[in-house]
Amino acid sequence: MGRPKEHDEATRERLLQAAESLSASKGFDAVTVRAVADAAGTSTRAVYALFGSKEGLEQALHEAMFTRLRDLERARERREDPRADLLELALAYRRWAVERPERYALAMHRFVGQHARSRSEEGLAVSREALAELVDVVDRCHEAGLIAADPEDVVIHLRAVVHGLGEFENLGLLGPDPDRHWRLVVSSVLDGYLSQPAAAA
């Protein structure tokens, strides 16, 4: 019988959660391998064995975060009506944003945008897969005549809208019924795209 693995998947997950939590309070640049190992109840050897380096840990954190987003999107209740499906997609994003606010803040402030930190090819691939879910449904809405705007613009706008909603909910600024705000805002944005030609005329 082979020896049990000293550094298993459970250890890996504890280290990722510790890095996430410490990053939220101190910023990732101030986090040390020793601090992550101590917070996870393991050794620095475990960090190096599982991730290779602090940079490898950071890259793995990015991959884990966006794997969760992609998986939530893919697990949504899919609707034949693309407009309804887009709302379900927004609500899947909401779950990702609010289930672990520290992770969400870290993901947005460190791994997204022009100044994003180093990310692995695996992490980039999974983040693109998550984005592809949105692109696909927006394209379906466009093909169905439900949005009268450039689909690429709509993707950018919707990403901005759900990010703002996620930030507001995590700050406690959406009141006692945040679900109502998510549904109302996303639906209103989609209605606005549909009404653009009439408004312009």
PyMOL commands that set and color helices and strands:
alter all, ss='L'
color gray80, all
select helices_A, chain A and resi 9-26+28-30+33-40+44-51+54-74+82-99+101-110+121-143+151-170+178-200
alter helices_A, ss='H'
color red, helices_A
deselect
rebuild
show_as cartoon
